[in-house]
Amino acid sequence: MAIEVNRIVKGHRYDTSISILLATDEQTTKKAKTTTYLYRTKRGLFFYVRQFNESDKKPQLAPLTKVKAEELFKELPQKYQKLKEAFEDPDDTIGRPPFFEKPLIKTSFWLKEEMIAWLKKQPATMSEVLRDLIQDAMDKNP
């Protein structure tokens, strides 16, 4: 699977490099005009990428509801996960960030490339590392 697509649709990021490939028709569509890939993000959002075999067309990406994703999953011949694990609730998956007493507010940071590279090397997610750094600073200087 050599396709990389990273787009934001209606405020949600869909990135094939960090999402889970659930199914495809890649092996069965050598002579077809398109190849379809079904993905799930770590947050449980579903989307497909349609790769056109014509080199001048960009891949098409579209979000899917869970129901539509399940229908597509059943249609695609090459499965990378079992149906149950592909569509389990993300709250039930291991590694989900802990819940907090208060809701979190979405924020953005503008960072230097070397800062992002350092954050990516950390064992936790960028959000967890940044929250821990800020909490440590707040504890030292209330």
N, C-alpha and C positions, 0 to 999 in steps of 0.2 A: 504494500500500500504506500505509494509515493506521492500522495496528494496532501498538500498543506493549504488549508483555508482558515483565515482568521477574520471574522467580521462581527460587527455589533449590529444587532437587529432589535429595534424597540427597547433599547437599554440593556440588552443581555449580550454577553460575549459568547460567540460560538467559535471555538478554536479546535481544529482537528488534532493538533499536536498534543493537547492535554485532555482531550475527551476520550471516551471509551468507544471503540468500534464494536458495534453489536452484530451487524450483518452486512453483506454485500452481494452483488451479482457479478463481481469482478472476473471470476474464473469462467463464467458461462457467457460472457458478452464480448468475447475477443473481436467478433466481426460486427457487433452492434454499434449504434451511433453514440450510446451513452453507457456509463457505468454508474451505479447508484451505491452510496455508502450511507448506512444508518448509524448515527452516533447518539450517545448520552453524555451530557456534561457531568462533572462531579457533583453539581447541585441538583441533578435530576431532570434537566431540560433535554428534550429530544430534538434532533434535527437531522436532515439528510443533506448530502452533497451529491450533486449529479455532475459527473465529469464528462464533458463532451470529447469524443475522440478526435474531433477536428481541432487542430492546435491553436486556431485563432479565437476560439470561444473560451471565455472565463468560466470556471466552475460555478454552478448554481447552488446556492445554499438557502434552505428554508426551514424555519422552526416547525415542529409538529406537536400536536397534542399527544398525550400518552396513548389515547385510543388509536389515533392515526399511525403513531409509531409502531404500535403492536400489530396493526394490520400490515404495515410495510414489512415488519420483521418476519411475519409469517409468509409473505410473498418472496422474500429474498432467499435464494438457495444456500448461500454460504454463511453459516452462523459462527460467531466467535464466542457467544455466551449462550447459556440455556435460557429459555423463556422466563423462568422465575427470577433468576439473578439479573437478567437484563432489565426487568421492570419492577424490581423491588423498590420500596420507598427509600429514598436516600437517608431518612432519619434512622433507618435500621442498619445502615452500612457502617462498618468499622472505620474510624478515622474522621468522623464528622466533628467539626469544631464544637467545643462545649457551649452550652446555653448560658446566657447571662441573666442576672436579675432584671436588667433593664434592656429595652430594645437598643440595638446598635444603629448608629447613624452613618450612612454611606458618605465617605469623603474621598477626595483625590489628593495625591501628592505629585509634585513635579520633582523628580530626583535625577541626579547625575547618573550616567551609565555605570560608573564603578559602584555606586551605591546599590543600584538594582542588581548588578552582578553579585555583590556581597549578600544581598537579601536572598537571592536565588540559591546560594550555597548553604543557607541555614537549614536546619532539620525540620523546621515548621513552615507553615505558609507565610507569605509576606505579611498578611494581615495580623497573624498571631505574633510574629516577631515585632512588628511595629507597635502593636498594643502592649506587649511586654516591655519594650524599651520606654514607651511613654509612661506606663505604670511605675516602672523603676524610678524614672525621673521625678514623677509626682510624689512617690514615697520618700525620696531624698529631700525634696524641696516642696512641701505642701502649699 
